[in-house]
Amino acid sequence: GEDVEQSLFLSVREGDSSVINCTYTDSSSTYLYWYKQEPGAGLQLLTYIFSNMDMKQDQRLTVLLNKKDKHLSLRIADTQTGDSAIYFCAETANRDDKIIFGKGTRLHILP
Amino acid sequence: NAGVTQTPKFRILKIGQSMTLQCAQDMNHNYMYWYRQDPGMGLKLIYYSVGAGITDKGEVPNGYNVSRSTTEDFPLRLELAAPSQTSVYFCASRYGNSPLHFGNGTRLTVT
């Protein structure tokens, strides 16, 4: 079945770049997503990428997709204290309509 | 548009009680989903629906039931609440291949 894996924690100094990684198993995935969850809140869509793309940039966010290795990454440039949150990677398969989430990466910002 | 609306925001249940978590969306989305998020964990898919009258099991459907009699509403029913169902429940919806829109969650405690 489908599975999405992420490392659980990442610590980054303020001003540095953060890179959050994700691997997925379903080679038929059409869309891959990054969501952000702040404490006590719901999930907010950050960005997403279609499976025929290699890269997508949106202001401080860069998404890289390596379809051969089934690896997705989210780079946050110039990390700020407001970026402290849990980041979830998710995939949607074409053959069914499920959207499967990873366990989330908790990003901690060091002063 | 109100987006995805979940009620109630909080609920405490005794073991064996039943309740319905309500979810409504006003965006004419065809897909709707229920997830649960346990403390420090990712999201697990409980049930989903691709349109009115159609529902399917997700990863963790046991102990829950759903119905989708209208496009707008997707209630989640707990018949015999158990402590293992203590969690935060998120409803989400989307149209076609668009990203998921999430509600703000229902925090349920079963004691």
Interface residues (C-beta under 8 A of the other chain):
Chain A: T30 Y31 Y33 Y35 A41 G42 L43 Q44 L45 Y48 F88 A90 T92 D97 K98 I99 I100 F101 G102 K103 G104
Chain B: Y31 Y33 Y35 M41 G42 L43 L45 Y48 V50 D56 G58 E59 F90 A92 N97 P99 L100 H101 F102 G103 N104 G105
